[in-house]
């Protein structure tokens, strides 16, 4: 239908006039009059027989003057023009462009991706050899990161550097990716890029020619760079142009609150619902992968068959338990030391991931999960760093002195009214400052640490109200990551006023039991929610006087000690020596005598300890199967006791249980019940596949399908491991419950009850 636009006085449209409604803001005093075109049929009275009516406007110049241009007016090429190269039947009234000359830039400063303009700005090609998308050489001469295609797969980074040196190419860094035919080379200047391109572009290597293209930006950079260009155009305040603070490629809008508590914008009820839905997806994923893990010729277990009756879940999800304290609940905060976006020494949280090149740190004041006391100590330390002569740790060069501040809080004993669950209930505070002393004079270090201790003491005492300060410790760590090994040197500093070095421990209470906590020992960060978590685990474990409870990855013994009065014997296993020392101390100060704690990796001793307690062997054999350091009077007395109910509660780190531990739990038939507590439901799902998949009639050994295990998902790898599991009765998931220990974050604890499935 051909149309034209006429300007007339504002009157009622005549019957033959059709009013067009496609315009967002149609010009005033304008009506659209329809005229039949010789190329089209006249419209019928049938409403369904009419063709779609198109928007009509004045000329481009007039509509722009009236401010009524549609947001996408001629910002995209006409589909008919793209197909045929000719103008469509709509003529001048078509809202789409019929050529590059008519095409306009979009409101967001981008171009139609089908246009020649856009193609020149950015063209993406897919490399057939490795499937990686890289950006072709474009119009930006400032790009100094290049991707070398068709590099021999066997080349290492050193081999690539040797090749560049032989060719006389200057560069900043070079590296290759294992199993890929690409290399990544960074240059310091545009001249170096041009020289390398001239010398190496198309150079034959083996049976292929080397190709140099721009390296595609990482996903984080692709998301952030446009906002930087639009927000900071012509400004230098957003980023720090300082070599000591590289990698600040984050937008102004991103804050520590966004990075640490991404769900803080939601109501707490919505957060719980969000987490519950995520857990349900994990349980569905477990059922799907459990079905795939069933060996050929073996019937699917009941829990997989019944999953169809409960919406595809591996077991019923009982719900989610709320945290008693939603804000300021963390009793431990680890604050990074670095530079803010403005280049100011800051103690707080990183605004992104270091592997994404983000090193900017922002203060934690807006993070709702951090208490006021922790924020205040971060501020005191930050103020001290302004005048410190020792440098802040540089994550890019791995140099510097000040690295991290850890604040641990201990609460008072007794029943606490709900109104006093917050900071008024905090009685003790432990501070641990992480440093890197390599290359610094010991005497100068001691003087600086004395100044730091004085700053903490003065800041705590002058605050209103005064802040509790019990222990000040210093950890010396030389590694790249702030995660220090268990044997990293640790010493306590005297508090200036008392000149007495306090013991490097504070106290906290769970279920009215007193727990001593050392600076590096594991202790749940949400104490009040942990009480609910441990009570749930004890109820599901079906404990009794004749129960032997294995507390795997026990930390300071919180789970086993809180449940010790409900069982006959507790055996805890923990690799952190200071945590085991705390556990033994906690048992002593609480008068608990039926607990034994073993300091070792669970994968090293789990099998022997299970044999010690679950097999009816002579005392001589028991002495041979148990490690000498594990013996204790309590252990010897327990060997003569008969336990008719053997239960294990595991609370592993985020990576889950070691395969050796899973094998020990799976193959000891005397263990009938397992309660799995996980802070990472994905790792629980993977471990549950190995624990619950039925055994094959014949165990597969030397499975070649495991060769690419580095590229496997955790579920795929678990399915492969399940095939090589020794023949044994599997567990089956009975029920699950989520416990929210981390409000305002996507994380929560997942508790699952597994029981032995007898074929």
C-alpha positions as CSV (number, residue, x, y, z in Angstrom):
1,X,0.0,0.0,0.0
2,X,1.6,3.3,-1.1
3,X,1.1,6.2,1.2
4,X,1.9,9.9,1.4
5,X,1.7,12.3,4.3
6,X,-0.2,15.6,4.1
7,X,-0.2,18.5,6.6
8,X,-3.7,19.7,7.2
9,X,-5.5,21.5,10.0
10,X,-6.4,19.4,12.9
11,X,-9.9,18.0,12.1
12,X,-11.7,14.8,12.4
13,X,-10.2,12.4,9.8
14,X,-12.6,11.6,6.9
15,X,-13.9,8.1,6.5
16,X,-11.4,7.4,3.7
17,X,-8.4,8.3,5.9
18,X,-6.4,5.7,7.8
19,X,-4.7,6.8,11.0
20,X,-1.2,5.3,11.4
21,X,-0.1,4.3,14.9
22,X,3.5,3.1,14.4
23,X,5.0,6.4,15.3
24,X,6.2,6.9,18.9
25,X,5.4,10.6,18.9
26,X,3.5,11.5,15.6
27,X,3.7,15.1,14.5
28,X,0.8,17.3,15.5
29,X,-1.7,18.3,12.8
30,X,-0.7,15.4,10.6
31,X,-3.0,12.8,9.1
32,X,-2.2,9.9,6.8
33,X,-4.3,9.6,3.6
34,X,-4.3,6.3,1.8
35,X,-4.1,6.0,-2.0
36,X,-4.1,2.7,-3.8
37,X,-1.0,1.7,-5.6
38,X,-1.1,0.1,-9.0
39,X,1.2,-2.6,-7.6
40,X,-1.0,-3.7,-4.8
41,X,-4.6,-4.8,-4.3
42,X,-7.0,-2.4,-2.5
43,X,-7.7,-3.2,1.1
44,X,-10.8,-5.2,1.9
45,X,-13.4,-4.6,4.6
46,X,-12.4,-7.8,6.2
47,X,-10.3,-6.9,9.2
48,X,-8.1,-10.0,8.9
49,X,-7.5,-9.4,5.2
50,X,-5.8,-6.0,5.6
51,X,-2.0,-5.8,5.3
52,X,0.0,-4.4,8.2
53,X,0.0,-0.6,8.1
54,X,3.4,1.1,8.2
55,X,4.5,4.3,10.1
56,X,4.4,7.4,8.0
57,X,6.4,10.6,8.8
58,X,7.5,13.8,7.1
59,X,10.8,14.1,5.5
60,X,13.8,13.2,7.5
61,X,14.8,16.8,8.1
62,X,11.3,17.9,9.2
63,X,10.8,15.0,11.6
64,X,14.2,15.6,13.2
65,X,13.2,19.2,13.7
66,X,10.0,18.2,15.4
67,X,11.9,15.7,17.6
68,X,9.6,12.9,16.6
69,X,12.2,10.6,15.0
70,X,11.7,6.9,15.8
71,X,14.7,5.6,17.9
72,X,15.6,3.2,15.1
73,X,14.9,5.6,12.2
74,X,17.2,4.4,9.4
75,X,19.7,2.9,11.8
76,X,19.3,-0.5,10.2
77,X,19.5,-1.6,6.5
78,X,16.2,-2.7,4.9
79,X,16.0,-6.5,4.7
80,X,14.7,-6.2,1.0
81,X,17.7,-4.0,0.1
82,X,20.1,-6.5,1.8
83,X,18.7,-9.4,-0.2
84,X,18.4,-7.7,-3.6
85,X,20.4,-4.5,-3.5
86,X,17.4,-2.5,-4.7
87,X,14.9,-0.2,-3.0
88,X,11.8,-1.8,-1.6
89,X,8.2,-1.0,-2.5
90,X,7.9,1.4,0.4
91,X,10.1,4.0,-1.3
92,X,11.1,7.1,0.6
93,X,8.7,6.3,3.4
94,X,10.6,3.2,4.5
95,X,12.0,3.6,8.0
96,X,15.0,1.5,7.0
97,X,18.0,2.6,5.1
98,X,18.6,1.7,1.4
99,X,22.3,2.0,1.3
100,X,25.3,3.1,3.4
101,X,24.6,6.8,2.7
102,X,21.2,6.7,4.4
103,X,22.4,4.6,7.3
104,X,22.6,6.4,10.6
105,X,24.3,5.6,13.9
106,X,22.2,4.1,16.6
107,X,21.3,5.8,19.9
108,X,23.9,3.7,21.7
109,X,26.7,4.8,19.3
110,X,26.7,1.5,17.5
111,X,26.1,0.6,13.8
112,X,24.0,-2.0,12.1
113,X,26.2,-5.1,12.2
114,X,25.2,-5.9,8.5
115,X,26.6,-2.6,7.3
116,X,30.0,-2.1,5.7
117,X,30.8,0.5,8.4
118,X,30.4,-2.0,11.2
119,X,32.3,-4.7,9.3
120,X,35.3,-2.4,9.0
121,X,35.2,-1.5,12.7
122,X,35.0,-5.1,13.9
123,X,35.1,-8.4,12.0
124,X,35.0,-11.7,13.8
125,X,36.3,-14.8,12.2
126,X,36.2,-18.3,13.6
127,X,39.5,-20.2,13.4
128,X,38.8,-23.6,12.0
129,X,41.6,-25.3,13.9
130,X,40.6,-24.5,17.4
131,X,37.2,-23.0,17.3
132,X,38.3,-19.8,19.1
133,X,36.9,-16.6,18.0
134,X,39.5,-13.9,17.4
135,X,39.2,-10.4,16.1
136,X,40.8,-9.7,12.7
137,X,43.3,-6.9,12.2
138,X,41.1,-3.8,12.4
139,X,41.2,0.0,12.4
140,X,42.6,0.4,15.9
141,X,46.3,1.0,15.7
142,X,46.7,1.2,19.5
143,X,46.1,-2.6,20.0
144,X,49.3,-4.1,21.4
145,X,47.9,-7.6,22.3
146,X,48.1,-10.0,19.3
147,X,47.0,-13.5,18.7
148,X,49.3,-15.7,16.6
149,X,47.3,-18.4,14.8
150,X,48.7,-21.7,13.4
151,X,51.4,-22.0,16.0
152,X,52.5,-25.6,16.3
153,X,50.5,-27.3,19.1
154,X,53.6,-28.7,20.7
155,X,55.2,-25.3,21.2
156,X,55.6,-24.1,24.7
157,X,55.8,-20.5,25.8
158,X,59.6,-20.7,25.9
159,X,59.6,-22.1,22.3
160,X,57.4,-19.2,21.1
161,X,59.8,-16.7,22.8
162,X,62.8,-18.4,21.3
163,X,61.1,-18.1,17.8
164,X,60.4,-14.4,18.3
165,X,64.0,-13.7,19.4
166,X,65.4,-15.6,16.4
167,X,63.2,-13.4,14.1
168,X,64.5,-10.2,15.8
169,X,61.0,-9.3,17.1
170,X,60.8,-7.1,20.2
171,X,57.9,-7.9,22.5
172,X,56.8,-7.6,26.1
173,X,55.4,-11.1,26.9
174,X,54.5,-14.3,25.0
175,X,52.7,-17.4,26.0
176,X,50.9,-20.4,24.4
177,X,47.9,-22.4,25.4
178,X,48.4,-26.2,26.0
179,X,46.6,-28.2,23.3
180,X,45.9,-25.2,21.2
181,X,47.4,-23.8,18.0
182,X,47.4,-20.2,19.2
183,X,49.9,-18.0,21.0
184,X,49.4,-14.6,22.7
185,X,52.0,-11.9,22.4
186,X,52.0,-8.5,24.0
187,X,53.9,-5.5,22.7
188,X,54.9,-2.3,24.4
189,X,54.6,0.1,21.4
190,X,52.7,0.3,18.1
191,X,56.1,0.3,16.2
192,X,56.8,-3.2,17.7
193,X,53.4,-4.4,16.5
194,X,54.1,-3.1,12.9
195,X,57.5,-4.6,12.8
196,X,56.3,-8.0,14.0
197,X,53.4,-8.0,11.5
198,X,55.7,-7.1,8.6
199,X,58.2,-9.9,9.5
200,X,55.9,-12.7,10.6
201,X,52.5,-12.2,8.8
202,X,52.1,-15.2,6.5
203,X,55.5,-16.8,7.5
204,X,55.4,-20.5,6.9
205,X,55.8,-22.7,9.9
206,X,55.6,-26.4,9.1
207,X,52.7,-26.9,6.6
208,X,50.8,-23.8,7.7
209,X,51.3,-20.0,7.5
210,X,51.5,-17.9,10.6
211,X,48.6,-15.4,10.9
212,X,48.6,-12.4,13.3
213,X,45.3,-11.0,14.4
214,X,44.1,-8.9,17.4
215,X,43.5,-11.0,20.5
216,X,39.8,-11.0,21.4
217,X,39.1,-9.3,24.7
218,X,38.3,-11.4,27.6
219,X,34.6,-11.6,28.6
220,X,35.1,-9.3,31.5
221,X,36.8,-6.7,29.3
222,X,34.1,-6.9,26.6
223,X,31.5,-6.1,29.2
224,X,33.4,-3.3,30.9
225,X,35.2,-1.5,28.2
226,X,32.2,0.3,26.6
227,X,31.1,1.7,29.9
228,X,34.6,3.0,30.5
229,X,34.7,4.7,27.1
230,X,31.2,6.3,27.6
231,X,31.6,7.2,31.3
232,X,35.2,8.4,31.3
233,X,35.6,10.1,27.9
234,X,37.9,13.0,28.4
235,X,38.5,12.1,32.1
236,X,41.4,10.6,33.9
237,X,39.8,10.3,37.3
238,X,38.1,7.0,36.8
239,X,41.4,5.0,36.3
240,X,44.8,5.2,37.9
241,X,47.6,5.7,35.3
242,X,50.2,4.3,37.6
243,X,52.3,1.2,37.0
244,X,52.0,0.2,40.6
245,X,48.2,-0.2,40.3
246,X,47.5,-2.0,37.0
247,X,44.4,-3.8,35.9
248,X,41.8,-1.3,37.0
249,X,39.5,-2.2,34.1
250,X,36.3,-1.9,36.0
251,X,33.5,0.5,35.5
252,X,32.7,3.3,37.9
253,X,29.3,1.8,38.6
254,X,30.8,-1.4,40.1
255,X,31.3,-1.3,43.9
256,X,32.4,-3.6,46.6
257,X,28.8,-4.1,47.5
258,X,28.1,-5.4,44.0
259,X,31.2,-7.7,44.0
260,X,30.8,-9.2,47.5
261,X,27.0,-9.2,48.0
262,X,25.4,-9.3,44.6
263,X,21.9,-10.2,46.0
264,X,21.8,-7.2,48.4
265,X,19.4,-5.4,46.1
266,X,16.7,-8.1,46.7
267,X,14.5,-8.6,49.7
268,X,15.5,-11.4,51.9
269,X,12.5,-13.5,51.0
270,X,13.4,-13.2,47.3
271,X,16.9,-14.2,48.1
272,X,15.8,-17.4,49.8
273,X,13.5,-18.2,46.9
274,X,16.3,-17.6,44.4
275,X,18.6,-19.9,46.3
276,X,15.9,-22.6,46.6
277,X,15.4,-22.6,42.9
278,X,19.2,-22.9,42.3
279,X,19.3,-25.9,44.7
280,X,16.5,-27.6,42.8
281,X,18.4,-27.3,39.6
282,X,21.4,-29.0,41.3
283,X,19.2,-31.8,42.4
284,X,17.8,-32.2,38.9
285,X,21.3,-32.3,37.6
286,X,22.2,-35.0,40.1
287,X,19.3,-37.1,38.9
288,X,20.2,-36.7,35.2
289,X,23.9,-37.5,35.7
290,X,23.1,-40.4,38.1
291,X,21.0,-41.9,35.3
292,X,23.9,-41.5,32.8
293,X,26.3,-43.0,35.3
294,X,24.3,-46.3,35.5
295,X,26.4,-49.0,33.9
296,X,25.0,-50.9,30.9
297,X,22.9,-53.9,31.9
298,X,22.4,-52.7,35.4
299,X,18.9,-51.6,36.6
300,X,18.5,-48.0,37.6
301,X,18.2,-47.6,41.4
302,X,15.0,-46.5,43.0
303,X,16.0,-43.0,43.7
304,X,16.5,-42.3,39.9
305,X,13.3,-44.0,39.0
306,X,11.3,-42.1,41.6
307,X,12.9,-38.8,40.6
308,X,10.3,-38.5,37.8
309,X,7.6,-38.4,40.5
310,X,9.1,-35.4,42.3
311,X,9.8,-33.1,39.3
312,X,13.1,-34.7,38.3
313,X,14.8,-34.1,41.7
314,X,17.2,-36.7,43.0
315,X,15.5,-36.4,46.3
316,X,13.0,-34.2,48.0
317,X,14.1,-30.7,48.9
318,X,12.7,-30.0,52.4
319,X,13.1,-26.3,52.1
320,X,15.6,-23.6,53.2
321,X,16.4,-22.5,56.8
322,X,16.7,-18.7,57.2
323,X,19.7,-17.1,58.9
324,X,18.8,-15.6,62.3
325,X,21.0,-12.6,61.5
326,X,20.8,-11.1,58.0
327,X,23.1,-8.1,58.3
328,X,26.6,-8.0,59.8
329,X,26.6,-11.7,60.4
330,X,30.1,-12.6,59.4
331,X,32.4,-13.4,62.3
332,X,35.5,-13.5,59.9
333,X,36.4,-11.0,57.2
334,X,39.5,-11.0,55.0
335,X,40.2,-7.6,53.7
336,X,42.6,-7.1,50.8
337,X,45.2,-4.4,50.8
338,X,45.5,-2.5,47.5
339,X,44.8,0.7,45.7
340,X,41.4,2.2,44.9
341,X,40.3,3.4,41.5
342,X,41.7,6.8,42.5
343,X,45.1,5.4,43.5
344,X,44.5,5.6,47.3
345,X,45.8,2.9,49.6
346,X,42.7,1.0,50.6
347,X,41.7,-1.9,52.8
348,X,38.6,-3.6,51.6
349,X,37.4,-5.9,48.8
350,X,38.6,-6.4,45.3
351,X,36.1,-5.1,42.7
352,X,36.5,-8.1,40.5
353,X,38.6,-11.2,39.9
354,X,42.3,-11.0,39.7
355,X,42.5,-13.5,36.7
356,X,40.3,-10.9,34.9
357,X,43.0,-8.3,35.5
358,X,41.1,-6.5,38.3
359,X,43.3,-5.2,41.2
360,X,41.2,-2.2,42.4
361,X,40.1,-2.3,46.0
362,X,37.1,-0.5,47.6
363,X,36.2,0.1,51.2
364,X,33.7,-2.4,52.7
365,X,31.4,0.2,54.4
366,X,28.4,-0.6,52.1
367,X,28.6,-4.4,52.3
368,X,25.7,-5.5,54.5
369,X,27.3,-8.8,55.5
370,X,30.2,-7.1,57.3
371,X,29.8,-5.8,60.8
372,X,30.5,-2.3,61.9
373,X,33.4,-3.5,64.0
374,X,35.1,-5.2,61.1
375,X,34.6,-2.1,58.9
376,X,36.1,0.1,61.7
377,X,39.2,-2.0,62.0
378,X,39.6,-1.9,58.2
379,X,39.4,1.9,58.4
380,X,42.0,2.1,61.2
381,X,44.4,0.0,59.2
382,X,43.8,2.0,56.0
383,X,44.5,5.2,57.9
384,X,47.8,3.7,59.2
385,X,48.9,2.7,55.7
386,X,48.6,6.4,54.5
387,X,51.7,7.2,56.5
388,X,53.5,3.8,56.4
389,X,56.9,3.8,54.6
390,X,56.5,0.1,53.6
391,X,54.9,-0.6,50.2
392,X,51.5,-2.2,49.6
393,X,51.6,-5.6,47.9
394,X,51.4,-5.4,44.1
395,X,49.5,-8.3,42.7
396,X,50.9,-7.9,39.2
397,X,54.6,-7.9,40.1
398,X,54.3,-9.9,43.4
399,X,56.3,-7.4,45.3
400,X,55.5,-5.3,48.4
401,X,54.9,-5.7,52.1
402,X,51.4,-5.2,53.3
403,X,49.0,-7.8,52.0
404,X,45.8,-8.5,54.0
405,X,43.9,-7.9,57.2
406,X,41.8,-10.6,58.8
407,X,39.2,-9.7,61.5
408,X,37.7,-12.5,63.6
409,X,35.0,-11.8,66.1
410,X,33.9,-13.9,69.1
411,X,30.5,-13.7,70.7
412,X,29.3,-13.9,74.3
413,X,27.9,-17.0,75.9
414,X,24.2,-17.6,76.8
415,X,20.8,-17.1,75.3
416,X,20.8,-13.8,73.4
417,X,17.6,-11.8,72.8
418,X,16.9,-11.3,69.1
419,X,17.5,-7.6,69.5
420,X,21.0,-8.2,70.7
421,X,22.2,-10.6,68.0
422,X,24.4,-7.9,66.4
423,X,27.6,-6.2,67.3
424,X,26.6,-5.6,70.9
425,X,27.1,-9.4,71.4
426,X,30.7,-9.4,70.3
427,X,33.1,-9.8,73.2
428,X,36.5,-10.6,71.6
429,X,38.3,-9.6,68.4
430,X,41.4,-11.2,66.8
431,X,43.3,-9.2,64.1
432,X,45.8,-10.9,61.8
433,X,47.8,-8.8,59.4
434,X,49.5,-10.7,56.5
435,X,52.8,-9.3,55.3
436,X,55.6,-10.4,52.9
437,X,59.0,-9.7,54.7
438,X,61.2,-10.9,51.8
439,X,63.8,-8.2,51.0
440,X,63.1,-6.0,54.1
441,X,65.3,-5.3,57.1
442,X,64.1,-7.2,60.2
443,X,64.8,-4.3,62.5
444,X,62.8,-1.9,60.3
445,X,60.0,-4.4,60.1
446,X,59.8,-4.7,63.9
447,X,59.6,-0.9,64.3
448,X,56.9,-0.7,61.7
449,X,54.9,-3.4,63.3
450,X,55.1,-1.7,66.7
451,X,53.7,1.5,65.0
452,X,50.9,-0.6,63.5
453,X,50.0,-2.2,66.9
454,X,49.9,1.2,68.5
455,X,47.6,2.5,65.7
456,X,45.2,-0.4,66.3
457,X,45.1,0.0,70.1
458,X,44.6,3.8,69.9
459,X,41.9,3.4,67.2
460,X,40.1,0.8,69.2
461,X,40.2,2.7,72.5
462,X,39.2,6.1,71.1
463,X,36.3,4.8,69.1
464,X,32.8,5.4,70.6
465,X,31.9,2.9,71.9
466,X,35.4,1.4,72.3
467,X,36.1,-1.6,70.1
468,X,37.1,-5.0,71.7
469,X,40.7,-6.0,70.8
470,X,42.0,-9.3,72.2
471,X,44.8,-10.6,69.9
472,X,47.0,-9.0,67.2
473,X,48.9,-11.5,65.1
474,X,51.2,-11.2,62.0
475,X,51.4,-13.8,59.3
476,X,54.4,-13.9,57.0
477,X,53.6,-15.2,53.5
478,X,55.7,-15.0,50.3
479,X,53.3,-16.7,47.9
480,X,51.5,-15.2,44.9
481,X,48.0,-15.7,46.4
482,X,46.9,-14.4,49.7
483,X,45.9,-17.9,50.7
484,X,48.8,-18.9,52.9
485,X,49.8,-22.5,53.6
486,X,49.1,-23.9,57.1
487,X,52.7,-23.7,58.1
488,X,53.2,-20.0,57.2
489,X,55.1,-18.2,60.0
490,X,52.7,-16.7,62.5
491,X,53.5,-14.6,65.6
492,X,51.5,-12.6,68.1
493,X,52.3,-8.9,68.9
494,X,52.0,-7.4,72.3
495,X,49.3,-4.8,72.7
496,X,51.1,-1.6,73.5
497,X,49.3,-0.8,76.8
498,X,49.7,-4.2,78.4
499,X,53.1,-5.2,76.8
500,X,51.8,-8.7,77.2
501,X,51.7,-11.1,74.2
502,X,48.2,-12.6,74.3
503,X,47.6,-16.2,73.2
504,X,46.7,-16.2,69.5
505,X,43.1,-17.4,70.1
506,X,39.7,-16.0,70.7
507,X,36.6,-17.7,72.0
508,X,33.1,-18.2,70.5
509,X,30.1,-20.2,71.5
510,X,27.9,-22.7,69.7
511,X,25.0,-24.3,71.7
512,X,26.6,-22.9,74.9
513,X,29.9,-24.8,74.2
514,X,33.0,-22.7,74.3
515,X,35.3,-22.9,71.3
516,X,38.9,-21.5,71.1
517,X,39.7,-20.4,67.6
518,X,43.2,-19.8,66.2
519,X,43.8,-17.2,63.5
520,X,43.9,-19.7,60.6
521,X,41.5,-22.4,61.8
522,X,38.2,-23.0,60.0
523,X,35.1,-21.9,61.8
524,X,31.7,-21.2,60.2
525,X,31.4,-17.5,59.5
526,X,27.8,-17.3,60.6
527,X,27.8,-18.6,64.1
528,X,24.0,-18.4,64.8
529,X,23.1,-20.1,61.5
530,X,25.7,-22.7,62.1
531,X,23.8,-23.8,65.3
532,X,20.8,-24.5,63.1
533,X,23.0,-26.3,60.6
534,X,24.6,-28.6,63.1
535,X,21.3,-29.4,64.8
536,X,19.8,-30.4,61.5
537,X,22.8,-32.7,60.7
538,X,22.5,-34.3,64.1
539,X,18.7,-34.9,63.7
540,X,19.2,-36.5,60.2
541,X,22.1,-38.7,61.4
542,X,19.8,-40.6,63.8
543,X,22.3,-40.5,66.7
544,X,22.2,-42.6,69.8
545,X,24.3,-44.0,72.7
546,X,25.6,-46.8,70.4
547,X,26.5,-44.4,67.5
548,X,30.0,-44.0,66.2
549,X,30.2,-40.6,64.5
550,X,33.0,-39.8,62.0
551,X,33.4,-36.0,61.6
552,X,35.4,-35.7,58.4
553,X,37.1,-32.3,57.7
554,X,36.2,-31.4,61.3
555,X,38.1,-28.1,61.6
556,X,38.0,-27.0,65.3
557,X,35.7,-29.9,66.1
558,X,32.5,-27.9,66.1
559,X,30.2,-30.5,64.6
560,X,31.5,-33.5,66.6
561,X,31.7,-31.6,69.9
562,X,28.2,-30.2,69.7
563,X,26.8,-33.7,69.0
564,X,29.1,-35.6,71.4
565,X,26.5,-35.8,74.1
566,X,24.2,-37.7,71.7
567,X,26.7,-40.4,70.5
568,X,29.0,-43.0,72.0
569,X,32.2,-41.9,70.2
570,X,33.3,-39.1,67.9
571,X,36.3,-39.4,65.5
572,X,37.3,-36.2,63.9
573,X,39.7,-35.9,60.9
574,X,41.4,-32.6,60.0
575,X,44.6,-31.7,58.1
576,X,45.2,-28.2,59.7
577,X,47.4,-28.8,62.8
578,X,46.3,-25.6,64.6
579,X,42.7,-26.5,64.1
580,X,43.2,-30.0,65.5
581,X,45.0,-28.4,68.5
582,X,42.0,-26.2,68.9
583,X,39.7,-29.2,68.7
584,X,41.5,-31.1,71.4
585,X,41.6,-27.9,73.6
586,X,37.8,-27.4,73.0
587,X,37.1,-30.9,74.1
588,X,39.1,-30.4,77.2
589,X,37.6,-27.1,78.3
590,X,34.1,-28.3,77.7
591,X,34.7,-31.6,79.6
592,X,34.1,-33.8,76.6
593,X,35.9,-37.1,76.8
594,X,34.4,-39.3,74.0
595,X,36.1,-37.4,71.1
596,X,39.3,-38.3,69.2
597,X,40.8,-35.9,66.7
598,X,43.3,-37.1,64.0
599,X,45.6,-34.6,62.3
600,X,46.0,-35.7,58.7
601,X,44.6,-35.5,55.3
602,X,41.3,-37.4,55.2
603,X,42.3,-39.2,52.1
604,X,45.4,-40.5,53.9
605,X,43.8,-42.0,57.0
606,X,40.2,-42.5,56.3
607,X,40.5,-46.0,55.1
608,X,42.7,-47.2,58.0
609,X,40.4,-45.5,60.6
610,X,37.3,-47.1,59.1
611,X,39.0,-50.5,59.2
612,X,40.0,-49.8,62.8
613,X,36.5,-49.2,64.0
614,X,34.4,-51.2,61.5
615,X,36.2,-54.6,61.3
616,X,36.2,-57.2,63.9
617,X,39.9,-57.8,64.1
618,X,42.3,-58.6,66.9
619,X,43.8,-55.8,68.9
620,X,47.2,-56.6,67.3
621,X,45.8,-56.1,63.8
622,X,44.1,-52.9,64.9
623,X,47.4,-51.6,66.2
624,X,49.0,-52.3,62.8
625,X,46.2,-50.7,60.7
626,X,46.2,-47.5,62.8
627,X,48.9,-44.8,62.6
628,X,51.0,-44.6,65.9
629,X,50.3,-40.9,66.3
630,X,46.6,-41.5,66.2
631,X,46.6,-43.7,69.3
632,X,45.1,-42.3,72.5
633,X,43.6,-43.9,75.7
634,X,40.1,-42.9,74.4
635,X,40.8,-44.7,71.1
636,X,42.0,-47.9,72.8
637,X,39.0,-48.0,75.1
638,X,36.6,-47.5,72.2
639,X,38.0,-50.5,70.3
640,X,36.3,-52.8,72.8
641,X,33.0,-51.0,72.4
642,X,30.4,-52.3,70.0
643,X,28.7,-49.6,67.8
644,X,25.6,-50.8,66.0
645,X,25.1,-47.4,64.2
646,X,28.0,-45.9,62.3
647,X,27.4,-42.5,60.8
648,X,29.7,-40.0,59.0
649,X,29.2,-36.3,58.7
650,X,31.4,-34.6,56.1
651,X,31.9,-30.9,55.8
652,X,34.6,-30.6,53.0
653,X,36.0,-27.4,51.5
654,X,34.5,-26.0,48.3
655,X,36.3,-28.5,46.0
656,X,34.5,-31.4,47.7
657,X,35.9,-34.7,49.0
658,X,39.0,-36.3,47.6
659,X,38.4,-39.4,45.4
660,X,40.3,-41.6,48.0
661,X,37.9,-40.4,50.7
662,X,34.9,-41.1,48.5
663,X,36.2,-44.6,47.8
664,X,36.7,-45.3,51.5
665,X,33.2,-44.2,52.4
666,X,31.7,-46.1,49.5
667,X,33.5,-49.4,50.0
668,X,33.1,-49.8,53.8
669,X,29.7,-51.5,54.1
670,X,29.5,-50.9,57.9
671,X,28.9,-47.2,57.2
672,X,25.1,-47.1,56.7
673,X,24.4,-43.4,56.9
674,X,26.2,-40.3,55.6
675,X,25.2,-36.6,56.1
676,X,26.9,-34.4,53.6
677,X,27.2,-30.7,54.4
678,X,28.4,-28.6,51.4
679,X,29.1,-24.9,50.9
680,X,29.3,-25.7,47.1
681,X,26.3,-27.7,45.9
682,X,28.1,-28.4,42.6
683,X,30.9,-30.3,44.3
684,X,28.2,-32.2,46.4
685,X,26.5,-33.2,43.2
686,X,29.7,-34.6,41.7
687,X,30.6,-36.5,44.9
688,X,27.0,-37.9,45.2
689,X,27.3,-39.3,41.7
690,X,30.3,-41.4,42.8
691,X,28.7,-42.4,46.1
692,X,25.2,-43.2,44.7
693,X,25.8,-44.7,41.2
694,X,25.3,-48.5,41.1
695,X,28.4,-50.7,40.6
696,X,29.1,-52.3,37.3
697,X,29.3,-56.1,37.1
698,X,33.0,-55.6,36.1
699,X,35.1,-52.7,37.2
700,X,36.6,-50.7,34.4
701,X,40.4,-50.1,34.8
702,X,42.6,-47.9,32.7
703,X,39.6,-46.1,31.1
704,X,40.9,-44.2,28.1
705,X,37.9,-41.9,28.3
706,X,39.6,-40.2,31.2
707,X,42.4,-38.9,29.1
708,X,40.8,-35.5,28.6
709,X,39.8,-35.1,32.3
710,X,41.1,-31.5,32.5
711,X,38.5,-30.4,30.1
712,X,35.7,-32.4,31.7
713,X,32.9,-30.9,33.8
714,X,32.8,-32.1,37.4
715,X,29.8,-34.2,36.7
716,X,31.3,-35.9,33.7
717,X,34.5,-36.6,35.6
718,X,32.4,-38.1,38.5
719,X,30.6,-40.4,36.1
720,X,33.9,-41.7,34.7
721,X,35.2,-42.3,38.2
722,X,32.1,-44.1,39.2
723,X,32.7,-46.7,36.5
724,X,36.1,-47.6,38.1
725,X,34.6,-47.7,41.6
726,X,35.1,-51.1,43.3
727,X,32.0,-53.3,43.4
728,X,30.1,-52.1,46.5
729,X,26.6,-51.2,47.7
730,X,25.9,-47.6,46.7
731,X,24.3,-44.9,48.8
732,X,21.0,-43.2,47.8
733,X,20.0,-39.6,48.4
734,X,17.1,-39.5,50.9
735,X,16.4,-35.8,51.4
736,X,18.0,-32.4,51.2
737,X,17.8,-29.1,53.0
738,X,19.4,-25.7,52.3
739,X,20.6,-23.6,55.2
740,X,21.3,-19.9,54.4
741,X,24.7,-19.1,56.1
742,X,25.5,-16.4,53.6
743,X,22.7,-13.8,53.2
744,X,23.0,-11.3,50.3
745,X,25.3,-13.7,48.4
746,X,24.4,-16.5,45.9
747,X,25.9,-19.1,48.3
748,X,24.2,-21.3,50.9
749,X,24.9,-24.6,52.6
750,X,23.3,-27.7,51.3
751,X,22.7,-30.7,53.6
752,X,21.9,-34.1,52.1
753,X,21.2,-37.3,53.8
754,X,22.6,-40.4,52.1
755,X,21.8,-44.0,53.2
756,X,23.3,-47.2,52.1
757,X,21.3,-48.8,49.3
758,X,21.4,-52.6,49.7
759,X,20.9,-54.4,46.4
